[in-house]
Amino acid sequence: MQNILLIGGAGFIGSSIAEQLIFKNHNVFILELPGTDLSRLYQIKDRVKIYYGKLENYDLIRDILNKNTIDTVIHLVSTLIPSSSLKSYLAEVEIVIKPTINLLSILSDLNVKLIYFSSGGTIYGTKKDAFFSERSPLAPISYYGQSKLLIEESIKFENRRSGLNYLILRPSNPYGIGQAIYGKQGLIAASVGNIINNKKITIWGNGSVIRDYIYIDDLVDAIISIIKLGGDNEIYNIGSGKGYSVNEVIDTLTKCIAEKIEVEYVAARSVDVPSVVLDITKLHTIFKPNYLSLEEGIRIFFLHEKQKSINK
């Protein structure tokens, strides 16, 4: 049994991890901003301790770590998405990147392990075969990817400097129940939301952009295995190892809902890497998943959200 603090634990991924950690009999603590929507934690609200504060509230975080004998901190905080602007990036530097760098020495001093959620797509940038392993060069072309790279390099530096114990996780594109369907991030989630509301789906470019998608339950299963068996000071890609174009995702949605979907194609964005598929060979040394197919995952997600809309 471990005592684990999730920073940003009320979000789509964090809440799913928290639920599974509790199922595995770990003690879970969450740090969130005041006023954060905690609805995703409803099922486990009586089994988690929630604190409110910011990343720069170092005294508060140190107190949480000491008071609860925290073994591991899982860092999930980011305010950016792949299309974020320079202005948003500069704000991220102040409210996430700088405080995270300051936090690293505190974790090292207290011998607390850090698990950092990076990016399994934007951090790699572009290359011809678009199949990326943990050893591939890191050359982001978006501010979101660059923010992840800065924090990754800071973690590695702190490991060299003071012995900080860490794991860096690079997930692909997660989707599924619990994800916001009316936000700006996530092709599948946004498409599901538009379909339910009888709106057309906007596609940037010609639909040829390829991504690696993973259902949220499969992602969390992999994360739990990495926490248990992943060792120290390692980096893991987490994905399906398969690539699907935007057009293939739309075709799959059409099959799942058995009705016509209206799609609008607009000009491509410079921040969209043409193709990203993760090499998950390293992950498979500790975790042998039985992944949901893209069609199965989309069907489960869509039917769940459709039923929610009916019940409103």
C-alpha positions as a printed NumPy array, in Angstrom:
array([[  0.   ,   0.   ,   0.   ],
       [  1.276,   3.436,  -0.956],
       [  0.285,   6.96 ,  -0.014],
       [ -0.109,   8.8  ,  -3.311],
       [ -0.766,  12.48 ,  -3.983],
       [ -2.307,  13.397,  -7.338],
       [ -1.729,  17.001,  -8.324],
       [ -4.566,  17.709, -10.727],
       [ -6.422,  14.568,  -9.719],
       [ -9.973,  15.712, -10.457],
       [ -9.6  ,  15.754, -14.229],
       [-10.407,  13.122, -16.833],
       [ -7.224,  11.081, -16.425],
       [ -6.53 ,  11.905, -12.776],
       [ -9.939,  10.868, -11.49 ],
       [ -9.719,   7.567, -13.37 ],
       [ -6.295,   6.883, -11.866],
       [ -7.523,   7.814,  -8.378],
       [-10.419,   5.396,  -8.629],
       [ -8.196,   2.489,  -9.648],
       [ -5.574,   3.295,  -6.994],
       [ -8.273,   3.134,  -4.342],
       [ -9.508,  -0.149,  -5.816],
       [ -5.929,  -1.427,  -5.38 ],
       [ -6.055,  -0.336,  -1.704],
       [ -3.704,   2.637,  -1.959],
       [ -4.306,   5.784,   0.09 ],
       [ -5.128,   8.624,  -2.299],
       [ -4.806,  12.368,  -1.743],
       [ -5.619,  15.062,  -4.292],
       [ -4.456,  18.657,  -4.679],
       [ -6.696,  20.85 ,  -6.813],
       [ -7.324,  24.519,  -7.393],
       [-10.096,  26.134,  -5.326],
       [-13.374,  25.981,  -7.208],
       [-12.421,  22.948,  -9.301],
       [-15.281,  20.763, -10.507],
       [-15.043,  17.568,  -8.442],
       [-17.948,  15.729, -10.075],
       [-15.69 ,  13.067, -11.585],
       [-14.678,  12.057,  -8.048],
       [-18.258,  11.431,  -6.933],
       [-17.876,   7.649,  -6.675],
       [-14.815,   7.893,  -4.425],
       [-15.389,  11.195,  -2.621],
       [-15.572,   9.504,   0.792],
       [-12.275,   7.672,   0.254],
       [ -9.999,  10.5  ,  -0.858],
       [ -8.631,  13.486,   1.008],
       [ -8.829,  16.637,  -1.111],
       [ -6.652,  19.694,  -0.554],
       [ -7.002,  23.039,  -2.296],
       [ -4.067,  25.107,  -3.444],
       [ -1.741,  26.083,  -6.271],
       [  1.525,  24.557,  -7.44 ],
       [  3.42 ,  27.502,  -5.964],
       [  1.962,  26.888,  -2.491],
       [  5.161,  25.063,  -1.505],
       [  4.591,  25.158,   2.245],
       [  1.158,  23.615,   1.786],
       [  2.508,  20.871,  -0.45 ],
       [  5.388,  20.139,   1.889],
       [  2.914,  19.894,   4.761],
       [  0.692,  17.497,   2.775],
       [  3.682,  15.317,   1.948],
       [  4.91 ,  15.177,   5.533],
       [  1.554,  14.878,   7.274],
       [  0.407,  11.983,   5.074],
       [  3.797,  10.286,   4.615],
       [  3.395,  10.54 ,   0.841],
       [  5.486,   8.042,  -1.143],
       [  4.62 ,   9.183,  -4.666],
       [  3.377,  12.342,  -6.351],
       [  1.585,  12.07 ,  -9.68 ],
       [  1.786,  15.374, -11.566],
       [ -1.008,  15.864, -14.135],
       [ -1.199,  19.645, -14.322],
       [ -1.201,  21.543, -17.616],
       [ -3.252,  24.465, -18.862],
       [ -2.26 ,  24.045, -22.507],
       [ -3.54 ,  22.121, -25.513],
       [ -1.612,  21.459, -28.767],
       [ -3.067,  24.564, -30.431],
       [ -2.247,  26.931, -27.549],
       [ -0.779,  30.34 , -28.347],
       [  2.455,  32.002, -27.263],
       [  0.49 ,  34.054, -24.736],
       [ -0.905,  30.877, -23.158],
       [  2.555,  29.3  , -23.166],
       [  4.084,  32.246, -21.32 ],
       [  1.319,  31.988, -18.746],
       [  2.051,  28.257, -18.409],
       [  5.699,  29.073, -17.706],
       [  4.644,  31.184, -14.729],
       [  1.847,  29.075, -13.229],
       [  3.001,  25.533, -14.035],
       [  6.585,  25.214, -15.289],
       [  8.415,  27.434, -12.787],
       [  6.458,  26.106,  -9.775],
       [  7.058,  22.533, -10.919],
       [ 10.805,  23.132, -11.152],
       [ 10.769,  24.54 ,  -7.607],
       [  8.734,  21.571,  -6.421],
       [ 11.289,  19.057,  -7.71 ],
       [ 13.86 ,  19.857,  -5.03 ],
       [ 11.211,  19.524,  -2.316],
       [ 10.295,  16.049,  -3.566],
       [ 13.948,  15.092,  -3.686],
       [ 14.587,  16.401,  -0.157],
       [ 11.688,  14.338,   1.193],
       [ 12.581,  11.256,  -0.869],
       [  9.224,  11.323,  -2.667],
       [  8.974,   9.741,  -6.106],
       [  7.574,  11.838,  -8.953],
       [  5.445,  10.434, -11.756],
       [  5.077,  13.075, -14.447],
       [  2.509,  13.029, -17.242],
       [  4.183,  14.314, -20.362],
       [  2.991,  13.985, -23.975],
       [  3.163,  10.932, -26.203],
       [  2.723,  12.964, -29.341],
       [  3.641,  16.61 , -29.336],
       [  6.93 ,  16.143, -27.512],
       [  8.407,  14.099, -30.369],
       [  7.751,  16.46 , -33.246],
       [  8.031,  15.109, -36.783],
       [ 10.021,  12.433, -38.573],
       [  9.501,  10.387, -41.722],
       [  8.296,   7.064, -40.33 ],
       [  6.316,   8.727, -37.498],
       [  6.818,   5.706, -35.207],
       [  8.262,   6.971, -31.951],
       [ 10.057,   5.1  , -29.175],
       [ 11.199,   6.544, -25.866],
       [ 14.647,   7.008, -27.459],
       [ 13.39 ,   9.091, -30.397],
       [ 14.644,  12.685, -30.642],
       [ 12.497,  15.267, -28.871],
       [ 11.692,  18.159, -31.194],
       [  8.26 ,  19.641, -30.435],
       [  6.686,  22.111, -32.851],
       [  3.905,  23.329, -30.522],
       [  4.034,  25.328, -27.306],
       [  2.257,  22.469, -25.555],
       [  4.996,  20.024, -26.546],
       [  7.711,  22.496, -25.629],
       [  6.206,  22.962, -22.155],
       [  6.358,  19.204, -21.605],
       [  9.953,  19.071, -22.827],
       [ 11.04 ,  21.816, -20.413],
       [  9.584,  19.946, -17.452],
       [ 11.01 ,  16.588, -18.573],
       [ 14.492,  18.079, -18.856],
       [ 14.136,  19.734, -15.457],
       [ 13.178,  16.386, -13.905],
       [ 16.208,  14.673, -15.433],
       [ 18.449,  17.497, -14.253],
       [ 17.131,  17.24 , -10.703],
       [ 17.773,  13.502, -10.814],
       [ 21.389,  14.154, -11.762],
       [ 21.737,  16.975,  -9.259],
       [ 20.104,  15.518,  -6.164],
       [ 18.913,  11.996,  -6.939],
       [ 15.21 ,  12.743,  -7.517],
       [ 13.41 ,   9.479,  -8.188],
       [ 11.023,   9.715, -11.143],
       [  8.956,   8.095, -13.859],
       [  7.962,  10.004, -16.987],
       [  4.856,   8.776, -18.787],
       [  4.137,   9.738, -22.398],
       [  0.511,   8.796, -23.118],
       [ -1.021,   8.891, -26.576],
       [ -4.545,  10.257, -27.104],
       [ -6.866,   8.924, -24.389],
       [-10.616,   8.971, -24.828],
       [-13.666,   7.494, -23.139],
       [-16.206,   7.878, -20.376],
       [-15.403,  10.838, -18.145],
       [-13.89 ,  12.98 , -20.901],
       [-15.54 ,  16.328, -21.591],
       [-17.382,  16.216, -24.898],
       [-17.819,  19.978, -25.18 ],
       [-14.198,  21.036, -24.816],
       [-11.511,  22.026, -27.314],
       [ -9.328,  18.938, -26.902],
       [ -9.821,  15.382, -28.071],
       [-11.037,  14.541, -31.572],
       [-13.216,  11.642, -30.471],
       [-14.788,  13.429, -27.496],
       [-15.462,  16.635, -29.428],
       [-16.952,  14.643, -32.305],
       [-19.235,  12.714, -29.953],
       [-20.436,  15.994, -28.457],
       [-21.127,  17.519, -31.855],
       [-23.   ,  14.437, -33.065],
       [-25.225,  14.378, -29.987],
       [-25.99 ,  18.082, -30.475],
       [-26.576,  17.708, -34.229],
       [-23.604,  19.887, -35.093],
       [-21.112,  19.326, -37.86 ],
       [-17.606,  18.145, -37.063],
       [-14.789,  20.522, -38.015],
       [-11.616,  18.873, -39.329],
       [ -8.353,  20.79 , -39.623],
       [ -6.768,  19.852, -42.958],
       [ -7.839,  16.978, -45.198],
       [ -8.288,  14.369, -42.466],
       [ -5.02 ,  12.568, -43.136],
       [ -3.431,  13.391, -39.74 ],
       [ -2.697,  10.127, -37.923],
       [ -2.792,   9.595, -34.167],
       [ -2.536,   6.757, -31.661],
       [ -5.712,   6.455, -29.542],
       [ -6.162,   4.55 , -26.271],
       [ -9.336,   3.973, -24.267],
       [ -9.14 ,   5.48 , -20.78 ],
       [ -9.486,   2.14 , -18.952],
       [ -6.584,   0.688, -20.937],
       [ -4.474,   3.754, -20.196],
       [ -5.153,   3.519, -16.467],
       [ -4.432,  -0.231, -16.384],
       [ -1.048,   0.502, -17.953],
       [ -0.354,   3.301, -15.467],
       [ -1.146,   1.082, -12.481],
       [  1.213,  -1.574, -13.832],
       [  3.964,   1.009, -14.328],
       [  3.535,   2.306, -10.78 ],
       [  3.929,  -1.25 ,  -9.512],
       [  6.57 ,  -2.634, -11.881],
       [  8.033,   0.256, -13.863],
       [ 11.151,   0.732, -11.782],
       [ 12.882,   4.044, -11.169],
       [ 14.064,   6.864, -13.416],
       [ 12.432,   5.451, -16.545],
       [ 10.321,   6.808, -19.394],
       [  7.356,   4.922, -20.871],
       [  5.224,   5.471, -23.922],
       [  1.616,   4.462, -23.282],
       [ -0.574,   3.911, -26.3  ],
       [ -2.152,   1.305, -28.53 ],
       [  0.763,   1.128, -30.95 ],
       [ -1.68 ,   1.653, -33.832],
       [ -2.346,   4.746, -35.888],
       [ -5.666,   5.997, -37.241],
       [ -6.239,   8.97 , -39.496],
       [ -8.878,  11.546, -38.659],
       [-10.932,  10.267, -41.58 ],
       [-10.711,   6.701, -40.228],
       [-11.951,   7.931, -36.84 ],
       [-14.9  ,   9.652, -38.535],
       [-15.651,   6.471, -40.509],
       [-15.588,   4.473, -37.274],
       [-17.966,   6.931, -35.629],
       [-20.315,   6.558, -38.588],
       [-20.321,   2.767, -38.19 ],
       [-20.966,   3.006, -34.457],
       [-23.935,   5.355, -34.623],
       [-25.341,   4.148, -37.96 ],
       [-26.273,   7.597, -39.178],
       [-24.84 ,  10.291, -41.4  ],
       [-22.263,  12.634, -39.901],
       [-21.746,  16.112, -41.301],
       [-18.079,  17.076, -41.593],
       [-16.508,  20.406, -42.5  ],
       [-12.867,  20.551, -43.613],
       [-10.974,  23.767, -42.889],
       [ -7.368,  24.897, -43.346],
       [ -4.708,  22.746, -41.666],
       [ -2.863,  24.01 , -38.573],
       [  0.922,  24.314, -38.415],
       [  0.994,  22.796, -34.899],
       [ -0.475,  19.471, -36.036],
       [  2.23 ,  16.839, -36.525],
       [  1.261,  14.772, -39.612],
       [  1.562,  11.404, -37.91 ],
       [  2.332,  10.07 , -34.432],
       [  2.208,   6.386, -33.489],
       [  3.897,   5.193, -30.291],
       [  6.307,   2.303, -30.081],
       [  5.119,   0.495, -26.926],
       [  7.705,  -2.288, -26.896],
       [  9.096,  -1.111, -23.556],
       [  5.627,  -0.93 , -22.008],
       [  4.947,  -4.525, -23.023],
       [  7.891,  -5.744, -20.952],
       [  5.792,  -5.08 , -17.835],
       [  2.222,  -4.872, -19.119],
       [  0.393,  -7.155, -21.558],
       [ -2.87 ,  -5.352, -22.306],
       [ -6.027,  -6.569, -23.944],
       [ -6.86 ,  -3.286, -25.646],
       [-10.359,  -2.327, -26.631],
       [-10.528,  -1.796, -30.37 ],
       [-11.159,   1.739, -31.546],
       [-14.648,   0.753, -32.675],
       [-15.495,  -0.894, -29.344],
       [-14.196,   2.053, -27.345],
       [-16.026,   4.635, -29.433],
       [-19.277,   2.666, -29.25 ],
       [-19.103,   2.42 , -25.446],
       [-18.267,   6.113, -25.129],
       [-20.943,   7.302, -27.563],
       [-23.748,   5.18 , -26.096],
       [-22.875,   6.376, -22.581],
       [-22.958,  10.044, -23.597],
       [-26.104,   9.577, -25.662],
       [-27.884,   8.059, -22.681],
       [-26.719,  10.929, -20.467],
       [-28.161,  13.429, -22.921],
       [-31.486,  11.581, -22.938],
       [-31.645,  11.47 , -19.141],
       [-31.055,  15.21 , -18.711]])
